[in-house]
Amino acid sequence: MKKFIETISNIWKIEELRQRIILTLSLLLVYRFGAQIVLPGIDTTQLAQLTSNTEQGILGILNAFTGGAFANASVFALGIMPYISASIVVQLMGIAIPYLQKLQKEGESGRKTINQITRWLTIGICIVQAPAYLYGLGALGVPDSAFVLGKGMDFIVPAVIILVTGCVFAMWLGEKITDKGIGNGISLLIMVGIIARMPQVFAQEFVSRTTNNTGGIMFILIEIIVWFLVILASVYLTMAVRQIPVQYARRTASGGYEKNIMGARQYIPLKLNASGVMPIIFAQAIMFAPSLLGRTFNNTAVGQWMEVQFADIFGLAYNTLFAILIIIFTYFYTAITVPTNKMADDLKRSGGFIPGIRPGKETGDFLDHIMSLITLPGSIFLALLAVLPAIVVKLMDVQAGWALFYGGTSLLIMVGVAIDTVQQVNSYLLNRHYDGLMKTGKNRKVA
């Protein structure tokens, strides 16, 4: 504990790091404050039914990503998800559109152009989603009397403008955190929104266990232990890599004199879960379709079955299809994001080779084969984490809100963002010759 306090003190001593942390916390506070501001023209006292209807199911997941702004009819009700959707679309279009492929190869200038395209596409998605959200409030339990100005154009047009502006402002906050703060800003906004709901849902679980004679304090302790074990498994999934040995026939190392090193060995780290949480996000988006199709064809037996089965996010049919989609999308997303052929070409140009494998095409095929082998257990593990909330609901009778923190997108986002942020803080500490955040020991001295 003493070493940890010393490390926190070292963090505070680095002026640039201190300023970045303060800026990050300030912008996150602004985002959380905006999530509580209700759209003008809506009576806040009549939103109880909206809050109740968005606590569970697929809408509960969407509400978690917006930090409760969706259920508050807030100016940030759309959250940062339109930007995430636009980023996914642009990334997928980069596979088929030569112009985007060219931009991806142009370095920093190309990245700026792609970011600008993503921003404009985000605005386009918001313009579509904002009216849909406003007209959907009635179906979610908001009475007509809650709309002080009615549902005419006098309300819809300003509200759409505010929702679009709120999403763009949230996008700007995320980019500022990335540039001037600590960590990936967009991911931090999502993580803070998810964490914001944790005290409430845990309190509900605690009250339920202690007042309804369903296990009491002892069962709460068991739940917390299981939760920490799941977090540990998520960390291992995020950090696990397969190291491919690489040798260089000749490299020059300078240390006051020149020395030839024959056969110096390094490693190519291939991540077990190279796709991150994207397969879950893709699969989650598609899981809206079966229930919608069921409602569309509810005059048939199959339609009624689909409507009932796929409306329950903790049901067997929903989670079976969900797991299968995650495995499929893990392979798909890994294939488009891990350029094994490019890795092989770069390795060949730098004079490196994998022992026993010819440089060039054979190296690319070898890396692709290894990625296929390690993606299978990675995708299965990812699918198990995604459906774990349903398992704990059925086996441990955990409340739905608290169960969502046992796996799925919420937990993996929290773990991934936390690891990324710690690594960035570590880089600052090590550059200033301090021990890292997760290390112990005295300050490092420059030789």
C-alpha angles and dihedrals in degrees: 000000000000091000090049091053089049090053092051088050090051090052090054092049093062103084097201092048091046092052092048092051093048091048091048093050091046094052092045088052090052090052093050091048091052091051088066097052110099121217113267112258097036123106106232093203091067099055097090093102092049090053091049094049093050098050096086141030126025091326088057090058091049091048090051091055090054093047093243094309091117092059092043094056083234130174084251093049092125089051119190094308096103088059091049090050091049091049091052092048093049091047092051092044088054088071095060107025114078093204092060091044088055091050091051089058095049096078121217096356091051091048091054091052091049090050090052091051089050091052093052091046088051090056090049092052090048092052088057098041098044097065090041089055094047094048090044093058090083092055089049093059105272107137121225089245089066090068101081093189094037125241096289129119090274087071104027099053097050091041092052090049091050093048092049091047090048092054092046090048091050088050089051091050090052093050092048091051090051093049102036104017140046125291134352104326098206092050091046091054091053092045093050090050091052094046091048090069095047099085092050097048092043090051089052091051091047093050091046093052096045100042103037098049092242100137106311125210094335092060090047088056090050090051092051092049091050089047092054090048090053090050089051090051090049090052091052090049091050096045101037115115137173109226115217111199115235126190129199117209092216135000132169118228120191121209103147090306137039120259131175115227114200115205099000108183129220134160139240107218111217110190119231088220103031093160097059115196095332095100089055091049091049092047092045090055092051093047088073088068103068094054091045091050089049092055090047093053099031091133088076129068092239092050092051091048092051092047092053100039099044096043089069108076089192095051126111097243093048095049095042091056090040092055093047092051091049092054091048094047092046090061092043096048093043090052093054098040103042106066100199093171091053090047089053092049092048090049092051093049091051092053096251131131141179110247110258094010125098115238118252124024096006090054090050091050091048093051090046090051092050091049090052091051097049094040092065097063089036092054093046091050090048091050091050091052090049094053095038093097089062091048094052091046091055099038103033100026090232117172114262097244094052092042091063089068091061094076145320126084095326096060096039091050091051093048095044095047092045092052092047092049093048090050091053092049089048091055091056092048094048092047088056090047095252126130116264124263092259094041132081132214142081127306114289116245124218111245 
